[in-house]
């Protein structure tokens, strides 16, 4: 089959963020836009001739069109085989699992994660390496540089592939294997958890759960694993059909966008004991007990503290890792277990080298992501099954488990305030102003609170020695409290300012103070130091989680 070289010119701004390239669908639908970026990926690779590529996505709008384009370009790039999920579906953790199981050369995942979908929504693409994890900064920077100089992309002429049927087809010399998107991933999870014990919990008349798939990719996975393999009653999974626009909702599992689930667990008439949700591409999670939302930071700490109850982790943990903005709750667990706790920048790719080197077993981020060494991505359903396994063994409600954890370790009261869609100019001025005042902030007194240190977080990878600068501004107080400022790299319009607030409370008598009330002094300090309202015009955050 003849390879066709199609002339093109560079597009500005094709720089991957923390999780690949994310833009509006309208941007990706421009002629040659997707093709340029895919060609830049293939040009940055070497040695892919005859090798296997994994391909799939979260089913959002434009997913199907992009897959057909990438298949033709993969044939032109010399790949020997592409494993693609049926109907183009592969959750992000499932894609990682498939790459690892079949020892693929790498994979392309099409997703904008928790961002809205639909014709006017967001789209994204990222490349994962042979370890199943997101490409490192060196690779993504090389891809970006290639997008700035590209002059043509290569493809072949071929009709669209039928992705609805499992089996093998061909595009010239390229074998396209349409695979069951769930099977390999479900098999992996079954090897880690006590499915028999979880099934027993789900069969109990006094235990009812609800899993909200948010019309996103984890619907088919949850139906298969929770309802079919574990025997949860039909209807346990709600919003379980992936839709290109996520049913018009926002596929972000937090108390704002999954408010219906939170309300159901707060209503005693629902009879629900446990709730969970996942996001657009299946790598994030939210855990909800009766009238109790488990914060992602607390969830990570509880998961680490209860590892001995889980078959796949009962042998012990090599270490744990968290992103810098994530609360220090898991640090306290690590100290008691006598294992290292690594603090990395935001972005799952930073955990990859720790996992590959055997330095960490469980990792987590405050942005609803937890996972382990079983794959190289965060994993929403993995976290849900982990919690179900804990509940089955301890026979204790989720809210009680968290409160018992606080009694033992103390409570890291924690919240994130998001200011979304800020104009980039004011957002940059806010961060640059903070950076310029860092030397003066250290040792100063703000609203009767003493700032011990203030810095711009930098990270040196303990495995490969790579250095990452300007990863978030940290203000640490004398009493151990923290305020962190960071611009998110996951949005597609303007900038999202994220302010992270953390205060440690040892006294169990103060553990039930409402989160925002307990953090009120830090909220005031953050506004005073950063002048958020004055610089952005925002009177308050858009989302509090």
C-alpha positions in Angstrom: 0.0 0.0 0.0 1.4 3.3 -1.1 2.4 5.9 1.6 1.1 9.3 0.8 2.9 12.5 2.0 0.4 15.3 2.6 1.9 18.8 2.7 1.2 20.7 5.9 2.3 23.7 8.0 2.8 24.0 11.8 0.0 25.0 14.2 1.0 27.2 17.2 0.5 25.9 20.7 0.6 22.1 20.2 2.5 21.8 23.5 1.4 18.8 25.6 0.5 19.6 29.2 0.5 17.3 32.2 -1.7 14.7 30.4 -1.1 15.3 26.7 -2.5 17.8 24.2 -6.0 19.1 25.1 -7.9 21.5 23.0 -11.5 22.2 22.0 -13.0 19.8 19.5 -13.3 22.7 17.1 -9.5 23.1 17.2 -8.8 19.4 16.6 -11.3 19.3 13.7 -9.2 21.8 11.7 -7.7 20.2 8.6 -4.3 18.7 9.4 -4.4 19.6 13.1 -4.7 16.1 14.5 -2.5 14.7 11.7 0.3 17.1 12.5 0.4 16.1 16.2 0.3 12.4 15.5 3.0 12.7 12.9 5.1 14.6 15.4 4.7 11.7 17.8 5.7 9.1 15.1 8.6 11.2 14.0 9.9 11.4 17.6 9.7 7.6 18.0 12.4 5.2 16.6 12.3 1.5 16.1 8.5 1.1 15.7 8.7 -0.8 12.4 6.8 -4.0 12.8 5.9 -3.3 16.5 2.6 -3.2 18.2 0.7 0.0 19.1 -2.3 0.2 21.5 -5.1 2.6 20.5 -8.4 3.7 22.1 -10.2 6.4 24.0 -13.0 7.4 26.3 -15.7 7.5 23.6 -16.1 11.3 23.6 -17.1 13.2 20.5 -14.5 12.9 17.7 -13.0 9.8 19.2 -14.2 7.6 16.3 -13.0 9.9 13.6 -9.6 10.3 15.2 -9.0 6.6 15.6 -9.6 6.0 11.8 -7.1 8.8 11.0 -4.5 7.4 13.4 -4.9 3.8 12.1 -4.1 5.0 8.5 -1.1 7.0 9.8 0.1 4.0 11.9 0.2 1.9 8.7 2.2 4.6 7.0 4.6 4.8 10.0 5.4 1.1 9.7 3.7 -0.4 12.8 3.0 -4.1 12.4 -0.1 -4.3 14.6 -2.5 -2.0 16.4 -4.6 -3.3 19.3 -7.7 -1.1 19.3 -10.7 -1.4 21.7 -14.0 -2.4 20.3 -15.9 0.7 19.2 -12.7 2.6 19.9 -13.2 2.3 23.7 -10.3 1.8 26.1 -10.2 3.4 29.5 -6.9 5.0 30.4 -6.0 2.4 33.0 -7.2 -0.4 30.7 -4.9 0.9 27.9 -2.0 0.8 30.3 -2.9 -2.7 31.3 -3.1 -3.8 27.6 0.3 -2.2 26.7 1.9 -4.0 29.6 0.3 -7.4 29.1 1.0 -7.6 25.4 4.4 -5.9 25.6 3.4 -3.3 23.1 5.8 -0.6 21.8 3.5 2.1 23.2 0.0 3.5 23.0 -2.1 6.4 21.9 -4.9 7.4 24.3 -7.7 9.7 23.1 -9.2 11.6 26.1 -9.6 14.9 27.8 -10.1 13.1 31.0 -12.6 14.8 33.3 -13.2 17.7 30.9 -16.6 18.2 29.2 -17.3 16.4 25.9 -19.6 16.9 22.9 -19.3 18.8 19.7 -18.4 22.0 21.6 -16.5 20.3 24.3 -12.9 19.2 24.7 -10.7 16.5 23.1 -7.3 15.2 23.9 -4.5 12.9 22.8 -1.4 11.6 24.6 1.3 9.0 24.0 2.1 6.3 26.5 5.4 4.5 26.6 6.1 0.7 26.7 5.8 0.7 30.4 2.2 1.7 30.0 2.7 5.1 31.5 2.5 8.7 30.1 5.5 9.9 28.1 8.1 11.7 30.1 8.9 15.4 29.7 11.8 14.8 27.5 9.6 13.0 25.0 6.7 15.4 25.1 9.1 18.4 24.6 10.6 16.7 21.6 7.1 16.1 20.2 6.3 19.8 20.7 9.5 20.9 19.0 8.7 18.7 16.1 5.2 20.2 15.8 6.8 23.6 15.3 8.8 22.5 12.2 6.6 19.8 10.6 6.0 20.2 6.8 4.0 17.1 5.9 2.3 14.1 7.5 2.2 10.5 6.1 -0.9 8.4 5.6 -2.3 5.7 3.3 -5.5 5.5 1.4 -7.8 3.0 3.0 -11.5 2.8 3.9 -12.6 3.0 7.6 -12.2 -0.1 9.7 -15.3 -1.7 11.3 -14.5 -1.2 15.0 -17.7 -2.8 16.2 -16.7 -6.4 15.8 -13.8 -8.2 17.6 -11.4 -9.7 15.2 -8.5 -8.9 12.8 -8.5 -6.7 9.8 -5.8 -5.2 7.6 -4.7 -1.8 6.3 -2.0 -2.9 3.9 0.6 -4.6 6.0 -0.8 -3.4 9.2 -2.9 -5.8 11.2 -5.7 -4.1 13.2 -6.8 -6.3 16.1 -10.1 -5.1 17.5 -10.1 -6.4 21.1 -12.5 -6.7 24.0 -11.7 -3.5 25.9 -12.6 -4.9 29.3 -11.2 -8.5 29.4 -7.5 -7.9 30.0 -8.2 -5.2 32.6 -10.8 -7.2 34.5 -8.5 -10.2 34.6 -5.7 -8.0 36.1 -8.0 -6.6 38.8 -9.3 -10.1 39.7 -5.7 -11.1 40.4 -5.3 -8.3 43.0 -8.5 -8.4 45.0 -10.6 -11.0 46.9 -13.5 -11.2 44.4 -15.2 -13.9 46.4 -15.2 -11.8 49.6 -16.4 -8.7 47.7 -19.1 -10.7 46.1 -20.3 -11.8 49.5 -20.5 -8.1 50.6 -22.5 -7.1 47.5 -24.9 -10.0 48.1 -25.7 -8.9 51.7 -29.3 -7.5 52.1 -28.0 -4.8 54.4 -25.4 -3.5 51.9 -26.3 -1.5 48.8 -23.9 0.4 46.6 -24.3 2.7 43.6 -21.6 3.3 41.0 -22.1 6.4 38.8 -20.2 6.0 35.6 -21.2 9.5 34.5 -22.0 8.3 31.0 -18.3 7.9 30.5 -15.9 5.1 29.6 -16.1 3.1 32.9 -19.8 2.2 32.3 -18.9 -1.1 30.4 -16.1 -1.9 32.8 -18.4 -1.4 35.9 -21.2 -3.4 34.3 -18.9 -6.3 33.6 -16.9 -6.3 36.9 -19.4 -5.1 39.5 -22.7 -6.5 38.1 -21.6 -9.6 36.1 -18.4 -10.9 37.8 -19.1 -9.8 41.3 -22.9 -10.2 41.2 -24.0 -6.7 42.3 -27.7 -6.3 41.6 -28.7 -4.9 38.2 -29.0 -1.2 38.5 -26.0 -0.8 40.8 -24.3 0.9 37.9 -26.0 4.1 36.8 -25.3 6.3 33.8 -23.4 3.3 32.5 -23.7 4.0 28.7 -20.7 6.0 27.3 -22.0 9.0 25.4 -20.1 11.4 23.1 -21.2 14.3 25.3 -21.4 12.4 28.6 -25.1 13.0 28.6 -24.5 16.7 28.8 -22.8 16.4 32.2 -19.4 17.2 33.4 -17.5 13.8 33.9 -15.6 14.9 36.9 -16.2 12.8 40.1 -16.4 15.5 42.7 -19.3 16.7 45.0 -20.2 19.4 42.5 -20.6 17.4 39.3 -21.6 14.1 41.0 -24.0 15.9 43.4 -26.9 13.5 42.7 -24.8 10.6 44.0 -23.7 12.5 47.1 -27.4 13.5 47.8 -28.5 9.8 47.4 -25.9 8.7 50.0 -27.1 11.5 52.3 -30.7 10.4 52.1 -31.4 7.6 54.6 -34.5 6.6 52.5 -32.2 5.5 49.6 -31.0 2.5 51.6 -27.5 3.0 50.1 -24.4 2.1 52.1 -21.6 3.0 49.7 -21.2 5.1 46.6 -18.5 5.7 44.0 -18.0 7.5 40.7 -15.4 7.8 38.0 -14.5 10.3 35.3 -14.4 10.6 31.6 -11.5 8.2 30.9 -11.9 6.0 34.0 -8.7 7.0 35.9 -10.3 9.1 38.6 -12.6 8.2 41.4 -14.8 9.5 44.2 -15.7 7.5 47.3 -18.8 8.3 49.2 -20.1 6.8 52.5 -23.3 7.5 54.2 -23.6 11.3 54.3 -19.8 11.4 54.0 -17.6 12.2 51.0 -14.1 10.8 51.4 -11.5 13.3 50.3 -9.1 11.9 47.7 -6.1 12.6 50.1 -7.8 10.7 52.9 -8.7 7.9 50.5 -5.0 7.5 49.5 -4.0 7.4 53.2 -6.7 4.8 54.1 -5.7 2.6 51.1 -2.1 2.6 52.2 -2.9 2.0 55.9 -5.1 -1.0 55.0 -2.9 -2.7 52.4 -2.4 -5.8 54.5 -6.1 -6.7 54.0 -5.8 -6.8 50.2 -4.4 -10.0 48.6 -2.3 -8.2 45.9 -0.6 -6.0 48.5 -0.6 -8.1 51.7 3.1 -8.7 51.2 3.9 -5.1 52.0 4.5 -1.8 50.2 7.9 -0.7 48.8 6.9 2.9 49.4 4.1 5.4 48.6 4.1 8.6 46.5 1.9 11.6 46.3 1.9 14.8 44.3 3.1 17.9 46.1 -0.4 19.5 46.4 -1.9 16.3 47.9 -2.3 16.4 51.7 0.4 14.9 53.9 -2.0 12.3 55.4 -0.3 9.5 53.6 3.1 10.7 54.9 1.9 9.8 58.4 0.9 6.3 57.3 4.3 5.8 55.6 6.2 6.8 58.8 4.3 4.3 60.8 4.9 1.6 58.2 8.6 2.5 58.0 8.5 3.0 54.3 9.5 6.0 52.1 7.0 8.6 51.0 7.9 10.5 47.8 6.6 14.0 47.0 6.4 14.6 43.2 5.0 17.3 40.9 1.5 16.9 39.7 1.2 14.5 36.8 1.1 10.7 36.8 4.2 10.5 34.6 6.3 11.5 37.7 5.2 8.3 39.5 6.3 6.1 36.6 10.0 6.0 37.3 9.3 5.3 41.0 7.0 2.4 40.1 9.4 1.0 37.5 12.3 1.1 39.9 10.3 -0.6 42.6 10.6 2.3 45.0 6.8 2.9 45.3 3.8 0.5 45.2 0.8 2.9 45.8 0.6 6.5 44.4 -2.1 9.2 44.6 -3.1 12.7 43.7 -5.5 15.0 45.4 -7.4 15.4 42.1 -9.3 12.1 42.7 -6.5 9.8 41.3 -5.1 6.8 43.0 -3.3 3.7 41.6 -0.6 1.2 42.1 2.2 -0.7 40.4 -0.3 -2.9 38.6 -0.5 -0.3 35.8 1.2 3.0 35.1 -1.9 5.2 35.3 -4.2 6.2 38.1 -7.2 3.8 38.1 -10.7 4.6 39.2 -12.2 1.1 39.4 -9.1 -0.2 41.1 -9.7 2.3 43.9 -13.4 1.3 44.2 -12.6 -2.4 44.4 -9.9 -1.6 46.9 -12.4 0.1 49.1 -15.0 -2.7 48.7 -12.3 -5.2 49.7 -11.6 -3.1 52.8 -15.3 -2.9 53.7 -15.7 -6.6 53.2 -12.9 -7.5 55.5 -13.5 -4.9 58.2 -17.3 -5.0 58.1 -17.3 -1.3 58.9 -18.9 1.6 57.0 -16.7 3.8 55.0 -17.3 6.9 57.1 -16.4 5.1 60.3 -13.2 3.7 58.7 -12.1 7.3 57.9 -13.0 8.6 61.3 -11.1 5.7 62.9 -8.2 6.6 60.7 -8.3 10.2 61.9 -8.3 9.1 65.5 -5.2 7.0 65.0 -3.2 9.3 62.7 -4.8 12.7 63.2 -6.8 14.6 60.5 -5.2 16.5 57.7 -8.1 18.9 57.0 -7.8 19.7 53.3 -9.6 21.4 50.4 -9.0 22.6 46.9 -10.4 25.9 45.6 -10.6 26.2 41.8 -10.9 29.4 39.9 -11.7 28.3 36.4 -11.3 30.1 33.0 -9.2 33.0 34.3 -7.6 35.1 31.5 -4.0 33.9 31.2 -2.6 37.4 31.6 -4.0 38.0 35.1 -3.3 34.4 36.1 0.4 34.7 35.1 0.7 38.1 36.9 -0.7 36.5 40.0 1.8 33.7 40.0 4.7 35.9 38.9 3.9 38.3 41.7 3.9 35.5 44.3 7.3 34.3 43.0 8.8 37.7 43.2 7.7 38.0 46.9 8.9 34.6 48.0 12.0 35.9 49.8 9.9 38.4 51.8 7.1 36.0 52.6 9.4 33.6 54.5 9.4 34.6 58.2 6.6 37.2 57.8 3.4 37.4 59.8 0.1 37.4 57.8 -3.2 37.6 59.6 -1.5 36.6 62.9 -0.1 33.5 61.2 3.7 33.0 60.9 5.0 31.9 57.5 7.9 29.5 58.1 9.0 29.0 54.5 7.9 29.9 51.0 9.2 28.4 47.8 8.5 27.4 44.2 8.5 23.6 44.3 11.2 21.8 42.3 11.7 18.1 42.0 14.7 15.9 41.2 13.7 12.4 40.2 15.5 10.0 42.5 15.8 7.4 39.7 16.9 9.2 36.6 18.1 12.6 38.1 15.8 14.7 35.9 14.9 18.1 37.2 11.4 19.8 37.1 11.2 23.4 38.1 8.3 25.8 38.9 5.8 23.1 40.0 3.8 25.2 42.4 4.2 27.9 45.0 4.2 26.6 48.6 3.6 28.6 51.7 4.3 26.6 54.9 3.3 27.9 58.3 4.9 27.4 61.7 2.1 25.0 62.8 2.6 22.8 59.7 -0.3 24.2 57.7 0.1 24.7 54.0 -1.2 26.9 51.2 -0.2 25.9 47.7 -0.9 27.9 44.5 -0.7 26.3 41.1 -1.9 26.8 37.5 -3.5 23.7 36.2 -2.4 22.2 32.9 -5.6 20.2 32.1 -7.9 23.0 30.9 -8.5 24.1 27.3 -9.6 27.7 27.8 -7.8 30.4 29.8 -6.2 29.2 33.0 -7.4 27.4 36.1 -5.9 28.7 39.4 -5.9 26.0 42.0 -5.4 26.9 45.7 -4.7 24.0 48.0 -5.3 24.4 51.7 -4.2 22.1 54.5 -4.2 22.1 58.3 -3.3 19.2 60.6 -5.7 18.6 63.5 -4.6 16.1 66.1 -7.4 16.6 68.6 -10.2 14.1 67.9 -12.6 16.5 69.5 -12.1 18.9 66.6 -12.2 16.4 63.8 -15.9 17.1 63.0 -15.5 20.8 62.5 -16.7 21.5 58.9 -13.8 21.6 56.5 -14.2 25.2 55.2 -14.8 26.5 58.7 -11.6 24.8 59.9 -9.7 26.2 56.9 -11.1 29.8 57.1 -7.9 31.4 58.5 -5.9 29.8 55.6 -8.5 30.9 53.1 -8.0 34.5 54.3 -4.2 34.2 54.2 -4.4 32.9 50.6 -6.4 35.9 49.5 -4.2 38.3 51.4 -1.0 36.9 50.0 -2.1 36.3 46.4 -4.6 39.1 46.0 -6.8 36.8 44.0 -9.9 39.0 43.9 -8.0 42.1 42.9 -6.0 40.4 40.1 -8.7 38.1 38.7 -11.9 39.9 39.5 -13.2 36.6 41.1 -15.0 37.0 44.5 -14.7 33.2 45.2 -13.8 29.9 43.6 -15.9 28.2 41.0 -15.4 24.7 42.5 -14.6 23.7 46.0 -13.5 20.1 46.6 
